[in-house]
Amino acid sequence: MVKVRFAPSPTGYLHVGNARAALVNFLFARHEGGQFLLRLDDTDTERGRPEYEQGIYDDLRWLGIEWDEEAKQSSRAARYQEVAEQLKASGRLYPCFENEDELAAKRAALIRRKLPPVYDRAALSMTAEQRAAAEANGKTPYWRFKLSDDSANWNDLVLGGRSIKLTTVSDPVLIRADGTPLYTFTSVVDDADMGITHIIRGEDHVSNTAVQIDLFKAITRKVLPRFAHLPLISGGDGEKLSKRIGSISLKSLRKDGIEPAALCAYLARLGTSKDAAPLPLAELIAQFSLNDFSRSPPRFDASQLLGLNRKLLHHLPYEAVQARLPEGAAPAFWDAVRGNLDMLTEARRWWEVVHGEIITPELPPEALPVIKAASETIPAEMTPENWKGWAAAITAVTGAKGKALYQPLRLALTGEEHGPEMAPLLALMGQERAAKRLAACVAASAHPG
């Protein structure tokens, strides 16, 4: 059975980049009838926070992503220690004593000689006596994994064939001097123990993959997972989402009013040959394929995300948004405003327009005859059917048509130059409120400033 994992570190809130990785893993697992594991890489006790952990759960559930299994690396210390001892016994995990300054000097010397800055394995030539002396002098070893001398090869499900010579890579540090294991080590042990069949992640992990393949083979005889590396999202700004691309947090998108279904629909096809469409999660699962992803970095287009959000809102029934609308908002209000919303949070403004107060706008002198005529001909009852007749009556008095007629009316009655259709808005607003706003505009023009 297919089994994938999403393994965030609770050292910050989820952002667009890792939300995309989570979503792609989830869609792949569900499409293949497999399992999705949520595994928290929570061994960084200095930067980890409970609120970040809770944020991961909240954000995934907000997106509609459900997991079949959950694990935490912080509960597996004994297992990591067990595997580490096995690697030590086989000679693949060896102690090192160089400090950062010494390592930096070695790298600088190699670079000056135009050689790859690969660790020279000097620690492997130390005798038992030299190691004992180093420890007696107060040095605590950290532990490196001795890489093989051959190449790591795999057929990447997105990038195609890949081969990395392990001799061009430094032996990775797996355990710090304080005994804490590092991500490369814990991740491979977990993947092997938990039966992960496919590892889908960002292209920035490609160099890690070669090391992890070699380590995986050293600790188990299980079948190696398949790998898929997604090209990283490239830049692109939008009017309402102008933060650094990739690091936009889901928390901020939620606050801005982006619908989770719109974000899922956008991220699911970002970097594929398929056009983004406001499809439900079930349809995204049914149509999902890793073969659709391009090898080129996709561009995050905030305007396209907003467009999807707009389309989604336009088709949402009242029951789907009722709990998030202003208290008292009925289906008639939603039907009146939804076609004009980019984000649901904007509904609050139109609620104020039809049920609250607006700032009396400043109108140009040429608009005053229209407003006066509107005030004098306003129908006794404000219904959607009365709107056209009222407009015709104003035209009969002033001769104004088109923009010269409708623009002053919209501005005087709503305080906005653009917005939903006036007929349903006026029905919600009512005759008394509309008359009051028209009178306020007439009075303001009579006493400018």
N, C-alpha and C positions, 0 to 999 in steps of 0.2 A: 504493500500500500504506500502511496505517495505520502510523505510527511515533510513539511517545511517548518521553518521557525522564523520568528521575528524576535530579535534579541537587543532591545534598546537598553541603554544605560540610564538609570534614573538620576542623571546629573543636570537635567534641564528639561524643558517642555518639548514635546514633539513638534517638529517643523515640517514644512512641505516635503523636504527631501526624504526624511525617514518615514513620513506618512505614506509616501508613494511606494517605498519598499514594503511597508506593512501591507498595503492594499494589493500590490502585485502578488505577494506571497499568498495572501488570503484568496484572491481570485483564482490563482493557479491551483491551490489545494482544493477548493470547492469544485472547480471545473473537472478536476481529475478524480473527484470522489475521495479525496485524501483528508489528512489531518493538518491542523494549523496549531503550532505550539507558540505560546507567548513565554519567552524566557528572559527574565530580567538579569542583565549583567551588572549586578549590584555589589561588586567587590570594592568599588572606589568609595570607601567610607568617608573620606574627606570631603568630596564634592556631592555625594549622594544626599538627597533630601526626601523625607516622606511625602511632601507635597508634589514633588516631581513624579514619584511612583504613582500616586493617586491620579496625577494629571495624565499619565500614560493610559491608565484604565479608562478614565473619563473620555479622553480623546478618541480612543479606539471604539468605544461604545457609541460615541457621537457619530462616528463615520459608519456605524453599522457593522463593524468587524467583530466577530465573535471567535473565541478560541476554544479548542477542544481540550487543551492541556495547558498547565501553567507550571513554571519552575523558576527557582531563584538560585543563582550561583552561590550566594552567601550561605546556603544550607548544604553545600557540597564540598566543604573544605577537606573533609577526611578522604573523599574520593580523589581529589586532586593530589593530596599528599601520597596516597597509595600509588598512583600512576607515576608521580615524580620519583618515588623510590625505585620503581621498576626501570625507569629510564636511567637512573644513576647506576643501577646494578649492571645494565647492559652497556654502559659507557657512553650513552648518547646524551646524557645531561651532565655537564661538567662545571666545577666551580671556577669563578673568576674573581680577581681582586683589584683590577684597575679601577681608579676613580674617574670621574668625568673629565678632569683636566688631562689625565694621562691618555684617555681615549681620544679626546679632542686633538691632542698633539699628534697622535698616530694618524688620525684622519687627515690632518693638515699636511703631514709629511707625504702621505700617499698622493694627495691631490697635487702637491708641488711636482711630484714625479709623473703626473698625468696617469695615475693608476686608479682603479676603482677603490673607493674608501671602504674596503671590506675588512672586517676584524681578522687579525692575523693568527688567531688561535694560540697566542703565546701562553695562555693559561694551561693548555694541554701539555706543554713541555715541562711544567713545574713538577718537581719531585714531591713525594709525600713530606719530606723534611721541610722543603720550601713552603708548602702549604701550611704546615703546622707552625712554622715560624711566623708566617703572615698573620695567622689567627692569634698567635701569642702576642703579636704587636697590636692587637685590637681590631684587626680587619675582619669583617664578616663577609663571606662570599655571596655573590649572586650567581645564578645558574643559567648557563647557555645551552641550547640544544645544538648538537653537532649535526649539521646538514649532510646529506649524501653528496657524492661527487658527480652525480649524473644530473639529468634534467627533469623538471616537473612538467608533464604534458597533460593537457585535457582539451576536450572539445567543448568550448563554451557555447551554451545554448542561445546566446545573443551575439557574442563577439566572434564566434567561430574557433578554429584551431589555435591553441596557445601553447607555447613552450618557453620555459625560463630555465636557464642554466643556474643551478644552485650554487655553483662556484662563484657566481657574480653577486651573491647575496651574503650578508653577514649572518653568522650564527645568531639566531634571535635569543634575547633574554626571556626566559620563561618564568623565572622566580626572582623576585627582588631580594635584596639583602635582608629585609625584615621578614622574609618568608612568605609574602603575599604573592599569589600567582597572577600572571598577566593575561590579558584578553586572548592572545594567540593560543596559549596553553589551555585555558579553561574552555574556550569555545570549541576546540577540537575534541577534547575529552567529552564534553556534553554532546556534541554532534554524533560521536561514536556510540556513546551510551544510550542516547535517546532515539537512535534509529533514524536520523535525518537522511532523507533520500535526495533532496534537492536544496541547494543553498543559492538563494536569489538575493542579490544585494547590489550596491553601487560599484561603478567601475573603479573607484578609488581603492577598492580592496583587491584588485588583481594581483599586485605584488605579494600581498598576504597569502593569496591562494597557493602559490608555489610552496611556501613554507608550510602551510597547513596540510597540503597533500603529503609532503614528506613526513610530517609529524604524525598524521593520521595512520600512515603505513607502519610507523614505528610502534604505535601503541595498540593496534588491533589488526586482525585479518579480515575484518568486515569489508563489504563492498564499499568503495569510495563513493561519496555523494556526487551527484551531477552539479555543475556550477553554471550560473547565469549571472552576468554582470551588466547592469543597466547603465548606459552612458549618463553622466551627471547632468542635471538641469542647468542650462545656461541662463544668462541674464535677460531682462526685459522688464520695463516698468509700466505701470498703469496709473491712471489718475487717482484711483481710490486705494490702490495697493502698491505703494511706492517704496516699500522697504526692500532690503537686500534679498534678492531672489534666492530661494533654497532655504533661507533661515527664517522665513515668515512662519511664525508659530501658529499652530492650529487654534490656540487660545485667542490670538489676535484676530484670526479670520472669523471665528465664531462671534467675537465681540463686534466685528464690523458688520455682521449680518449675512455672511456667506452660508448658504444651505449645505449641509453635509452631503446630500445627494448630488449637488452640483459639483462639489469638490471631488467626490469619488468619480463621477462621470468624466471630469476633466483629467484627473491624474491617471485613470485607468487606460486612457488612450494617448497620454502625453509621450511622445517619442515613437508612436506607431504610425502606420500608413492609414489608419482609420480616422475619420473625422470625429471630433468630440461631439457627443449628442447627449441630451438630458435623459439617459436611460436609467431605469431602476437597477438596483444591485443584482437582482436575479438575472436580468438580461445581460449585464456586464459579465457575469459569471458564465453564462451560456456561450457568449461570443469570444471569450478570452483565449488567447494563444500567445505564447512567448515568441512564436515565429513572426509576429506582427511588429516586434520592436526593431528599430533601426540601430545601426552602429554609430550614428551621429548624435551629438548632444542635442537634446530637444530644447526649444526656447519656451520659457514660461511667459505666456501672454495673458496678462491680467484682464485685458479687455475681453478676451475670449471666455475666461472664467466668469466674468460678470455677465456676459451674454448668455452663458448656460444657466447662470443663476436666475436671470430674468425670464428665460423661457420656462424654467422649472416653476417659478412662482406663478406665472400666467396660467398654468394648467393645474395648480394645486387646488383641491376642493376646500371649502371653508372648514370642514371637520379636521383637516390636516394642519391648519394654522390657528385654529380658534384659541388654543391655550396661550399662544404667543401674541395675540392681538390685544389692543387696549381693552380694558374691562368694559363690557357693554356693547362691543362691536358685534353686529349681526351679519348674516350672510349678505345683505344688501350692501353694507359697507365694503366687504371684501370684494364683491363683484364689481363695485364702482372703482376701486383703486388698484387692484392687483395687476391690471394691464399696464400700469405706469411705474411699477416698482422695479428697481434694480436689486434691492435687498429688502427683506421683510421689515427691518428696523425703520425704514422710511414710511411705513404705514402710520407710525406714531405722528408724524408731521401732518398727514392728511386727516387724521382723527381730530387734531387741533383745529384744522381748517374748517371742518364741518360741525364740530361740537364745542369748540373753544373760542379763543380770541386771536385775532391777527393784528399786526401793526398796520395802521392805515398807510397805504403806499402813496408816494408822490407821483402824481400823474401829469403828463404834459398838457398845456393849455388846450390843444386841439382835441383832447379826449373828453374834456368837460361836457360838451353838448351831449355826448353819448351817455355819460353817467347821469346827467340830469334827466334825460329822456327815459332812461331805465328806471330811475327812481319814481318818475311820474306814471309809468305804464306797468309797473310791477304787478303781476297777477295776485289775486287774493290767496290762492293756494299754489304752492310750488311743487309741481309734479314733473316727471321727465317729459310728459306729453306737452306741457305748457311752454317748454323752453323755446321751441321753434316759433311759436306764435308770439312770444314776448320779443324775440329777436326781430321778427318781422315788424312789430309795432314800433320798435326803436328805429329801424331803418326808415319807416314811413315818416317819422318825425325829423330825422337828421340826415337821411340819405346815405348814412355810413353803411358799408358792406365789407365783407371779408375781414382781413386783418384789422382794418380801421374800426370795425365794429366789435369783433370778438376779443381782441387783445386788451383794450381798456376794461371790458367787462370782466375778463378772467382776472386781471390784476386787481381790480377793485374788490371783487368778491372773494378771492382766495389769497391775495397777497403774493401770488406766484405768476411768472410769465408763461410757464408751461405746466402741464399736469393732466390728470384724467379728464375724460369727457365731462362737460359742464352739466348736462342734463341730470345724470344720476347724482352728481355732487350737490346740485341745488336742491334736489328732493330730500337729501339727507340734511342739508343745511337749514332748510325751512325758510318760509317767507319773512318772518320777523327778523332773523339774523341777517338775511340778504339785504333787506330794506335798511337796516341799521348801518351796514357797511357802506352802502351806496350814499346814504346821508352823510356819513363821516367823510367820505371823499369830496362831496360837494362842499361841506363846511371847511375842509382843509384848503380847497382851492380858493375859497373866498377869503381865507385868512392865512396866506402862505407864510411859512416860518414860524 
